[in-house]
Amino acid sequence: MGSQYQKCLKSGMPKPVHPDAPEQSGAFQAFIAAKGLRATRQRMAVFEAARSIAGHYTAEDLLKKSRSLDRTVSRATIYRAIPLLIGSSVIREVDVGRDHKYYLAEIGTTNFRAQLVCESCDTIIEVDAPFMEWYGKAVAAKHGMRPISQKLQVTALCERCQKRKNLRP
Ligand SMILES: [Zn+2]
């Protein structure tokens, strides 16, 4: 996940611009306080880990990274923290129709994002696709409908998997 994303960065993908760290940390703490929860050391370690992983990651990746910051973080802490991180807009859930969900640190963009999902490995690439938003609105309007949400996911084979399978695009 991380390494593949790094590769994308090198090939000219825009580097995610993280919202101001203290601002996001404050928003997260306020969110969990409103739920009657405390900003424990473990929760803050998960918060730091969730922000610091580049690209898409799984709950297990988040557990590993969080434990590298605080060994006492449990799997239960991770699964309870994830809805809090999503609710406070620190991360976003990315469902690509697999058994496990992926997560991505929010990059503070409101642009429509399309996802290119490799069908045989964990590579997910997000690209700005503002035309999709326009297209969804235009098509919905034509049928008298107002769009609520839309997504574009392209299932594909990444370069590495193409080579592995000895296929050409
Ligand atoms: Zn692949």
Residues whose N, C-alpha, C, O or C-beta is under 5 A from the ligand:
A	BS01	ZN	C118 S120 C121 T123 C158 C161
